[in-house]
Amino acid sequence: MVAFLRTLTAASALPAAAIAAVTISSSSFSSQLPPKSHLPLLAPLRLASTPNTLGGPKNPSRPQAALHMDSLATDLQPSDQHDGNLPELMTEFMVDMKCEGCVSAVKDKLLKLGGVKGVDIDLSNQVVRVIGTLPVKVMVDALEQTGRHARLIGQGNPNDFLVSAAVAEFKGPIIYGVVRLAQVNMELARIEASFSGLSPGKHGWSINEFGDLTRGAASTGKVFNPPDYTSQKPLGDLGTLEANETGEAHFMDAKQMIRVADLIGRAIVVYETEDKSDSGIAAAVIARSAGVGENYKRICTCDGVTIWESS
């Protein structure tokens, strides 16, 4: 009888031990996650994204102040994006605001735009966060129509990626432009670009292997293509830009299988011809850009230069 009671007592203790083990494992996993869930939101915005295709565990202890990422199944294809619709992302701007009246004016202006799903404003930091599908240029134009200066400070999916955004700047002397890449989910990136100084007509463009600009575009190597990517076109082939009569070209698209972190240090090249038969007429290195919640600086810590100042 005594032996039976001992066996029963040991068995009843197992669930508690199992629970303790799970708790310790969960706590250990949480401590290894990057500390990116500290955004000072006034009210949490909900950002739709596709499921984690790598099957990795989500952060089980994300604080209430963090942005919540809902899953949304999608079969988005790059060719579908030429109608002007882009996947949803969070975009952050620093905007010159001084009072609640400024907050209302900015929020009302943005919410009237088609493609804006939500707006959150942090007056103390002069930060405006927008969830939606609109290109950056459209949102900047709308913000500045309120009479306030606006500066893009971050874009991407908060808490999901160590590198969620990148930028390449073409600084002339003939061709000027900026290309922005933002990770939507692990298998999809959003690409926006604006150029000036191009000859009218169609121009091929691509992501190339190297960020070596010693000989301009000619030293950037071949079009980027990972060894495990099997397709008729290389992964880095971005298709065609079409410049208007004034030499301006604008592009917005979503491309599958692109991972922004893999592109840092490579180059974006624009070609004179549509078929990329020339060596390229302009190139710019892809650099990491601030993601959401990573760039609230107003004074550069390295040299004290003011990088943002309310007018």
Kinemage of the C-alpha trace (Angstrom):
@kinemage 1
@onewidth
@group {chain A} dominant
@subgroup {mainchain}
@vectorlist {calphas} color= white
{ca met a 1} P 0.000 0.000 0.000
{ca val a 2} L 2.818 2.403 0.884
{ca ala a 3} L 4.579 1.610 -2.391
{ca phe a 4} L 1.364 2.326 -4.313
{ca leu a 5} L 0.934 5.728 -2.631
{ca arg a 6} L 4.545 6.654 -3.446
{ca thr a 7} L 4.004 5.769 -7.097
{ca leu a 8} L 0.806 7.836 -7.219
{ca thr a 9} L 2.540 10.863 -5.638
{ca ala a 10} L 5.421 10.707 -8.128
{ca ala a 11} L 3.020 10.505 -11.064
{ca ser a 12} L 1.027 13.530 -9.869
{ca ala a 13} L 4.223 15.597 -9.707
{ca leu a 14} L 5.031 15.029 -13.385
{ca pro a 15} L 2.719 17.701 -14.896
{ca ala a 16} L 4.171 20.396 -12.642
{ca ala a 17} L 7.703 19.404 -13.589
{ca ala a 18} L 6.767 19.397 -17.266
{ca ile a 19} L 5.209 22.831 -16.967
{ca ala a 20} L 8.314 24.163 -15.226
{ca ala a 21} L 10.505 22.747 -17.988
{ca val a 22} L 8.402 24.388 -20.694
{ca thr a 23} L 8.472 27.703 -18.808
{ca ile a 24} L 12.272 27.593 -18.493
{ca ser a 25} L 12.631 26.725 -22.206
{ca ser a 26} L 10.298 29.542 -23.258
{ca ser a 27} L 12.104 32.057 -21.053
{ca ser a 28} L 15.466 30.980 -22.439
{ca phe a 29} L 14.219 31.416 -26.023
{ca ser a 30} L 12.782 34.860 -25.266
{ca ser a 31} L 16.091 36.102 -23.870
{ca gln a 32} L 17.809 35.333 -27.188
{ca leu a 33} L 15.495 37.431 -29.320
{ca pro a 34} L 16.687 40.835 -30.591
{ca pro a 35} L 15.330 43.699 -28.421
{ca lys a 36} L 13.270 45.423 -31.107
{ca ser a 37} L 9.829 45.483 -29.496
{ca his a 38} L 10.045 48.792 -27.650
{ca leu a 39} L 8.269 51.186 -29.982
{ca pro a 40} L 6.539 54.018 -28.091
{ca leu a 41} L 3.160 53.647 -29.775
{ca leu a 42} L 0.171 55.634 -28.615
{ca ala a 43} L -2.119 52.851 -29.800
{ca pro a 44} L -0.997 49.563 -31.351
{ca leu a 45} L -1.447 49.315 -35.106
{ca arg a 46} L -2.089 45.961 -36.730
{ca leu a 47} L 0.036 45.050 -39.715
{ca ala a 48} L -1.005 42.175 -41.958
{ca ser a 49} L 1.753 39.893 -43.156
{ca thr a 50} L 2.067 36.426 -44.576
{ca pro a 51} L 2.867 33.510 -42.272
{ca asn a 52} L 6.403 32.703 -41.175
{ca thr a 53} L 7.393 30.367 -43.989
{ca leu a 54} L 10.550 29.215 -42.233
{ca gly a 55} L 8.490 27.674 -39.437
{ca gly a 56} L 10.441 29.402 -36.686
{ca pro a 57} L 8.774 30.222 -33.372
{ca lys a 58} L 7.319 33.677 -32.816
{ca asn a 59} L 8.275 35.748 -29.774
{ca pro a 60} L 6.066 34.328 -26.988
{ca ser a 61} L 6.646 37.264 -24.635
{ca arg a 62} L 6.130 40.289 -26.883
{ca pro a 63} L 5.039 43.289 -24.783
{ca gln a 64} L 1.661 44.976 -25.193
{ca ala a 65} L 3.298 48.106 -26.625
{ca ala a 66} L 4.722 46.158 -29.536
{ca leu a 67} L 3.075 46.072 -32.940
{ca his a 68} L 1.027 42.937 -33.494
{ca met a 69} L 1.636 40.979 -36.687
{ca asp a 70} L -1.426 39.170 -38.016
{ca ser a 71} L -1.110 36.408 -40.567
{ca leu a 72} L -2.728 36.877 -43.944
{ca ala a 73} L -2.471 34.235 -46.656
{ca thr a 74} L -1.530 35.710 -50.019
{ca asp a 75} L -0.603 34.502 -53.463
{ca leu a 76} L 0.937 37.794 -54.525
{ca gln a 77} L 3.032 37.594 -57.687
{ca pro a 78} L 5.468 40.271 -58.939
{ca ser a 79} L 3.538 40.654 -62.191
{ca asp a 80} L 0.421 41.516 -60.216
{ca gln a 81} L 2.014 44.650 -58.822
{ca his a 82} L 2.086 46.783 -61.938
{ca asp a 83} L -1.481 47.952 -61.194
{ca gly a 84} L -0.084 50.187 -58.449
{ca asn a 85} L -1.046 47.978 -55.490
{ca leu a 86} L 1.763 47.100 -53.089
{ca pro a 87} L 1.836 44.761 -50.076
{ca glu a 88} L 1.091 46.384 -46.729
{ca leu a 89} L 4.006 47.795 -44.754
{ca met a 90} L 4.548 50.162 -41.886
{ca thr a 91} L 6.273 53.409 -42.888
{ca glu a 92} L 7.561 55.959 -40.366
{ca phe a 93} L 8.014 59.670 -40.971
{ca met a 94} L 9.345 62.463 -38.810
{ca val a 95} L 6.931 65.368 -39.258
{ca asp a 96} L 7.062 68.890 -37.866
{ca met a 97} L 4.124 68.922 -35.394
{ca lys a 98} L 3.629 71.149 -32.363
{ca cys a 99} L 0.123 70.488 -31.025
{ca glu a 100} L -2.939 68.251 -31.172
{ca gly a 101} L -4.242 70.414 -34.009
{ca cys a 102} L -1.202 69.395 -36.056
{ca val a 103} L -1.864 65.766 -35.178
{ca ser a 104} L -5.472 65.998 -36.371
{ca ala a 105} L -4.510 67.746 -39.617
{ca val a 106} L -1.868 65.127 -40.458
{ca lys a 107} L -4.067 62.162 -39.554
{ca asp a 108} L -7.077 63.487 -41.479
{ca lys a 109} L -4.959 64.086 -44.589
{ca leu a 110} L -3.457 60.601 -44.559
{ca leu a 111} L -6.688 58.748 -43.820
{ca lys a 112} L -8.288 60.303 -46.909
{ca leu a 113} L -5.743 58.563 -49.130
{ca gly a 114} L -6.778 55.280 -50.683
{ca gly a 115} L -4.459 52.531 -49.532
{ca val a 116} L -3.901 53.860 -46.002
{ca lys a 117} L -5.168 51.317 -43.468
{ca gly a 118} L -4.117 53.010 -40.247
{ca val a 119} L -2.254 56.014 -38.826
{ca asp a 120} L -0.590 56.360 -35.425
{ca ile a 121} L 1.056 59.605 -34.290
{ca asp a 122} L 3.576 60.120 -31.490
{ca leu a 123} L 3.544 63.897 -30.940
{ca ser a 124} L 6.344 63.888 -28.358
{ca asn a 125} L 8.764 62.342 -30.880
{ca gln a 126} L 7.124 63.988 -33.934
{ca val a 127} L 6.757 60.535 -35.473
{ca val a 128} L 3.954 59.463 -37.813
{ca arg a 129} L 3.461 55.743 -38.496
{ca val a 130} L 1.375 54.642 -41.445
{ca ile a 131} L 0.138 51.155 -42.284
{ca gly a 132} L -0.818 50.778 -45.924
{ca thr a 133} L 0.037 50.010 -49.507
{ca leu a 134} L 0.942 53.470 -50.833
{ca pro a 135} L 4.389 54.379 -52.173
{ca val a 136} L 6.565 56.586 -49.976
{ca lys a 137} L 6.448 59.499 -52.433
{ca val a 138} L 2.644 59.690 -52.330
{ca met a 139} L 2.640 59.821 -48.531
{ca val a 140} L 5.431 62.416 -48.356
{ca asp a 141} L 3.574 64.632 -50.835
{ca ala a 142} L 0.383 64.351 -48.764
{ca leu a 143} L 2.200 65.225 -45.525
{ca glu a 144} L 3.867 68.248 -47.071
{ca gln a 145} L 0.521 69.427 -48.457
{ca thr a 146} L -0.433 70.078 -44.823
{ca gly a 147} L 2.336 72.696 -44.728
{ca arg a 148} L 4.704 70.549 -42.656
{ca his a 149} L 8.126 69.197 -43.533
{ca ala a 150} L 8.301 65.388 -43.544
{ca arg a 151} L 11.241 62.989 -43.626
{ca leu a 152} L 11.153 59.217 -44.098
{ca ile a 153} L 12.864 57.561 -41.107
{ca gly a 154} L 11.908 53.882 -41.275
{ca gln a 155} L 10.038 51.217 -43.185
{ca gly a 156} L 9.350 47.519 -42.857
{ca asn a 157} L 7.811 44.954 -40.545
{ca pro a 158} L 8.726 45.643 -36.909
{ca asn a 159} L 10.181 42.810 -34.798
{ca asp a 160} L 10.289 40.271 -37.626
{ca phe a 161} L 13.628 40.922 -39.369
{ca leu a 162} L 17.112 41.967 -38.295
{ca val a 163} L 17.420 43.835 -41.613
{ca ser a 164} L 14.057 44.951 -42.956
{ca ala a 165} L 14.908 47.854 -45.261
{ca ala a 166} L 17.631 49.006 -47.651
{ca val a 167} L 18.286 51.937 -49.955
{ca ala a 168} L 20.455 52.735 -52.993
{ca glu a 169} L 21.064 56.363 -53.995
{ca phe a 170} L 22.134 57.470 -57.470
{ca lys a 171} L 23.945 60.781 -57.044
{ca gly a 172} L 24.600 61.909 -60.609
{ca pro a 173} L 26.167 63.797 -62.247
{ca ile a 174} L 23.651 62.854 -64.951
{ca ile a 175} L 21.356 60.207 -63.482
{ca tyr a 176} L 19.838 60.785 -60.065
{ca gly a 177} L 17.541 58.470 -58.192
{ca val a 178} L 16.672 56.477 -55.113
{ca val a 179} L 15.638 52.833 -54.779
{ca arg a 180} L 14.023 51.544 -51.586
{ca leu a 181} L 13.624 47.893 -50.692
{ca ala a 182} L 11.531 46.717 -47.735
{ca gln a 183} L 10.939 43.182 -46.478
{ca val a 184} L 7.243 42.286 -46.369
{ca asn a 185} L 7.735 38.693 -45.247
{ca met a 186} L 10.502 36.127 -45.507
{ca glu a 187} L 9.751 35.455 -49.170
{ca leu a 188} L 8.609 38.854 -50.472
{ca ala a 189} L 10.129 42.339 -50.716
{ca arg a 190} L 8.650 45.623 -51.827
{ca ile a 191} L 10.635 47.767 -54.273
{ca glu a 192} L 10.081 51.473 -54.990
{ca ala a 193} L 12.249 53.610 -57.244
{ca ser a 194} L 12.368 57.096 -58.744
{ca phe a 195} L 14.906 58.271 -61.349
{ca ser a 196} L 15.658 61.418 -63.322
{ca gly a 197} L 18.194 62.147 -66.050
{ca leu a 198} L 17.469 59.026 -68.120
{ca ser a 199} L 17.047 59.111 -71.883
{ca pro a 200} L 13.362 58.676 -72.839
{ca gly a 201} L 12.340 55.075 -73.424
{ca lys a 202} L 12.903 51.695 -71.806
{ca his a 203} L 15.913 50.790 -69.675
{ca gly a 204} L 16.790 47.457 -68.112
{ca trp a 205} L 17.884 47.433 -64.489
{ca ser a 206} L 19.075 44.823 -62.028
{ca ile a 207} L 20.650 43.949 -58.704
{ca asn a 208} L 24.266 42.959 -59.424
{ca glu a 209} L 26.682 40.795 -57.440
{ca phe a 210} L 29.157 43.390 -56.183
{ca gly a 211} L 29.076 46.908 -54.794
{ca asp a 212} L 32.397 47.705 -56.471
{ca leu a 213} L 32.002 51.055 -58.282
{ca thr a 214} L 35.672 51.579 -59.174
{ca arg a 215} L 34.741 51.324 -62.861
{ca gly a 216} L 31.141 52.331 -62.422
{ca ala a 217} L 28.535 49.768 -63.405
{ca ala a 218} L 31.155 47.746 -65.305
{ca ser a 219} L 32.773 46.492 -62.076
{ca thr a 220} L 29.580 45.319 -60.342
{ca gly a 221} L 29.703 41.798 -61.758
{ca lys a 222} L 26.849 39.718 -63.089
{ca val a 223} L 23.175 39.982 -62.217
{ca phe a 224} L 22.721 38.593 -58.689
{ca asn a 225} L 21.419 35.021 -58.627
{ca pro a 226} L 21.699 32.724 -55.569
{ca pro a 227} L 22.905 29.167 -56.275
{ca asp a 228} L 19.632 27.633 -55.079
{ca tyr a 229} L 17.425 29.867 -57.256
{ca thr a 230} L 16.177 28.083 -60.365
{ca ser a 231} L 14.382 30.217 -62.925
{ca gln a 232} L 14.841 31.409 -66.490
{ca lys a 233} L 15.744 34.895 -65.246
{ca pro a 234} L 18.218 35.632 -62.424
{ca leu a 235} L 16.647 36.666 -59.131
{ca gly a 236} L 18.281 40.093 -59.395
{ca asp a 237} L 16.673 40.907 -62.742
{ca leu a 238} L 14.301 43.789 -61.961
{ca gly a 239} L 12.798 44.046 -65.432
{ca thr a 240} L 12.343 47.388 -67.153
{ca leu a 241} L 12.166 51.079 -66.279
{ca glu a 242} L 10.309 53.340 -68.685
{ca ala a 243} L 11.455 56.955 -68.728
{ca asn a 244} L 9.103 59.668 -69.954
{ca glu a 245} L 9.960 62.613 -72.210
{ca thr a 246} L 11.623 64.476 -69.346
{ca gly a 247} L 13.807 61.506 -68.405
{ca glu a 248} L 11.899 60.574 -65.246
{ca ala a 249} L 10.980 57.008 -64.349
{ca his a 250} L 9.010 55.674 -61.380
{ca phe a 251} L 8.712 52.052 -60.363
{ca met a 252} L 6.854 50.140 -57.666
{ca asp a 253} L 6.603 46.385 -57.478
{ca ala a 254} L 6.826 43.381 -55.188
{ca lys a 255} L 9.321 40.631 -55.903
{ca gln a 256} L 9.230 37.145 -54.467
{ca met a 257} L 12.233 35.267 -53.025
{ca ile a 258} L 14.115 38.522 -52.362
{ca arg a 259} L 15.660 38.858 -48.920
{ca val a 260} L 16.867 42.362 -48.201
{ca ala a 261} L 19.593 41.186 -45.833
{ca asp a 262} L 21.221 39.281 -48.710
{ca leu a 263} L 21.434 42.426 -50.853
{ca ile a 264} L 23.404 44.705 -48.538
{ca gly a 265} L 26.724 45.643 -50.203
{ca arg a 266} L 25.606 44.664 -53.699
{ca ala a 267} L 24.706 47.197 -56.407
{ca ile a 268} L 21.706 48.293 -58.420
{ca val a 269} L 22.568 48.997 -62.054
{ca val a 270} L 20.609 50.847 -64.729
{ca tyr a 271} L 21.328 50.056 -68.378
{ca glu a 272} L 20.996 52.124 -71.522
{ca thr a 273} L 19.238 49.272 -73.317
{ca glu a 274} L 16.199 47.280 -72.328
{ca asp a 275} L 17.969 43.933 -72.857
{ca lys a 276} L 20.960 44.896 -70.662
{ca ser a 277} L 23.370 44.311 -73.534
{ca asp a 278} L 25.574 47.254 -72.460
{ca ser a 279} L 27.723 47.404 -69.330
{ca gly a 280} L 25.379 49.857 -67.576
{ca ile a 281} L 25.113 53.637 -67.411
{ca ala a 282} L 24.669 54.147 -63.657
{ca ala a 283} L 25.133 52.144 -60.459
{ca ala a 284} L 24.633 52.587 -56.729
{ca val a 285} L 25.538 50.451 -53.718
{ca ile a 286} L 22.717 48.966 -51.656
{ca ala a 287} L 23.035 50.040 -48.024
{ca arg a 288} L 21.048 49.111 -44.965
{ca ser a 289} L 18.266 51.560 -44.181
{ca ala a 290} L 16.453 52.126 -40.904
{ca gly a 291} L 13.614 49.785 -40.119
{ca val a 292} L 10.601 50.648 -37.997
{ca gly a 293} L 11.522 52.081 -34.589
{ca glu a 294} L 15.232 52.359 -35.379
{ca asn a 295} L 15.699 56.008 -36.310
{ca tyr a 296} L 14.366 58.666 -33.951
{ca lys a 297} L 17.641 60.625 -33.889
{ca arg a 298} L 17.585 64.392 -34.296
{ca ile a 299} L 21.268 64.947 -33.569
{ca cys a 300} L 23.983 62.758 -35.118
{ca thr a 301} L 25.891 61.170 -32.219
{ca cys a 302} L 29.150 60.994 -34.194
{ca asp a 303} L 29.625 64.679 -35.037
{ca gly a 304} L 26.758 66.581 -33.411
{ca val a 305} L 25.245 67.693 -36.728
{ca thr a 306} L 21.520 68.453 -36.550
{ca ile a 307} L 19.690 66.009 -38.830
{ca trp a 308} L 16.158 67.054 -37.904
{ca glu a 309} L 14.889 70.386 -36.659
{ca ser a 310} L 11.347 71.683 -36.454
{ca ser a 311} L 10.761 74.786 -38.512
